[in-house]
Amino acid sequence: MTLQEQFGAIDIYVFDQLLRGRIAPGMRVLDAGCGGGRNLVFLLRNGFDVSGIDDSADAIAQVRQLAAALAPQLPADRFRVEAVETCSFPSSSFDVVISSAVLHFARDDAQFDAMTAAMWRVLKPGGMLFCRLASSIGLDGARPLGSNRFRLPDGSERYLVSAERLLAKTHELGGALMDPLKTTVVQDQRSMTTWVLSK
């Protein structure tokens, strides 16, 4: 089996959490904004108890097909068409919640807060919230559009957080940083930050 077959198109920062043992066999994992399941291939192949939500019906159809092929024991209703902020899973259900390249699609502060609150609600005490999202950290040239949305130098529009906003949100949630904030600036076009919390 090739690495691509084993891991799919996994986000390298999610892969880092796997390598460090923070996402381990036996854990219940929610991918909040799972898309077609690019971060779930390894987990599905290796018997993790995986769930996913996405507001795209096409994406959920795709991830259900992926799960049926790789983990047919998982019920289809583990993968649901719903927005992150209206997540219907019970409170304290998951050991790990993954949010990879999702939060920067928030319309404004209120939606960002609702999304983070919903993910925190379904996370078990002691669990890990892993987020990778666009930020303003180290980025010049982003043009403000209002409500913390910006037009980036690469032409895209994103909701951006600052380091101060993420640290304040960490405190507000009552979480603790598992890693320092880590940011990659992509040639002055965009900035992506990894925000990893324990509950």
N, C-alpha and C positions, 0 to 999 in steps of 0.2 A: 504494500500500500504506500502511495506517495504521501509526502507531508501535506500536500493540498487535499488529498482525499481524507486524511486523518483529521485535519484541523479546519478545513474549509478556508474561507477568507477572513479568519478571526482577526479582530483588532489586536495589534501587537501588545497593547497595554492590558487587555484582558488576558492574553497569553502570559504576560508577566505575572499576573495574579495566580494563574494556574501553576506556573513554575515555582512560585513562592509558597504553594500549599494553602493559599487562602480560599481557593475553590477546590474542594476535596470531595472524593466519593462519599456518598451518603447524604450530601447536602441537598436541600431544596433550593432551586435557583429560578428566579424570575428575570426574564429579559423584558424590560419595560420600554417598548418601542423597538420590537425585535426585527421589524422588516421581514425579509425572507429567511431569517435564521442564520445569518453569516457567523454569528458568535456562538452558535449552539451545536455545530456539527460534532465537535469533539465530545461535548457533554452528552449528546444523544447517543453517540457511538459507545460511550463508556458507562451507560446505565445510570446517569444522574437523573434525579427527579426534576424535570425541567417544565417550566410554564412560560408562556409569552403573551404579551398583549401588543396590539398595534391598531391604530385607527384606520388602517387600510385593509379592506376586505381581501384585496388581491394578495397582499403580503401575508395575511393569515392563511389564505388558501395554500400559498407556497410553502409556508413553514409547517402546516399540517401534512402536506405531502412529504416533506423532508422527514418529519417525525415518524410518519407511517413506514417509511423505508428503513430508518435507522433505529427506531425505538417503538415498534408496533404495540408494545405493552402500555404505552401512555395513551390515555383517553384523549380524543380530539378536542374535548372541551377544556383542556389545559391551555389551549391557544385561542385567544378571544379577540374579537373585533371590538376594541374600546380604547378610548383615549387614556393616557397615563393618569390624568387627574381624576378619572372616574373608575379607576381599577376596582373590580368587583371581588377580588380575592379577599378572604378573611384577614383580619389583623393578625400580626405576628405569625405569618405563614411561612416565611422564607428565611433561609440562612444567608442568602446572597441575593441582592437586587442589582442588576446591570442596567445602566443607562448609557449607551454608547452613541454619541452624535445625535442626541434627541433634544436635550433641554434648550439648545440654542434655537429651536424652532418655536419657542414660547412667543406669544403675541406681546406680552408685557409682564410686569412684575407679578401681577395677580395670578396669571397662568403659571409662571415659573414657581411661585410659592405653592400653588395647588398641586403641581406635579411632584415637587419634592416632598410635600406633606403626604401625598398618597403613597409614594414609594417608602417613606419612613414608616408609615402606618403598617404596611404589610411585612416589614422586616422584623425578625425576632430580636429580642434583647441579645446583645453579643454578636449580632449579624453584621455583615459588611454591605454598605452601599458604595458601588463603584460607578462613578460618572466621568465621562469624557465629553467636554463641551467647548464651544468657542468662547473665547474671553477677550478682554481688552488688554491683557497682561503683555507688555512688551511690544504692543502693536501701535504703530503710528499710521495716520492716514484714514482711519475709519470715520465715516461721516455720520453724525447722529441724525436719526429720523424721528426721535421721540419714543417714549416708553422703553428706554434702554435698547431699542433696536437701532442697528447701524447698517449702512452700506459699506461693505468691506472693499479694500483695494482690488480684490479679485472679481468684483461686480455682484457678489451675492449679498443678500440681506439676512442678518442674524440678530438674535437677542444676545447681547454680550454681558458677561459678568466681569467684575473686577476681583482682584484678590481680596479686597476688603469686604466685598459682598459675600464671597464664598466663606470667609472666616466668620462673618457675622451670622450667616445662615447655619454654619456648623454649631455655633454657640446657641442659636435660637432653637435648633432641633435637640440640643442636649447631647450631641455626638462628639466624637473625638477623632482627629485626623489620624489615620493609620500610616500615611505617608505625608511628607510636605507636599504642597501644591507643586505639580510639575507641569511646565509649559513648553510647548514646541512652537516656535514662530517659523512659519513656512515662507521664507524669502519675502518678508514684508507684505504678504498677501492675506494671511489669516494667522490666527493664534489659537492653539488647541491646548486646553488644560485638563489634567487628570486630577480628580477630586475624590478621595477614597476615605470613607468614614466608618467607624464602628459605632454601634448603637448601645 
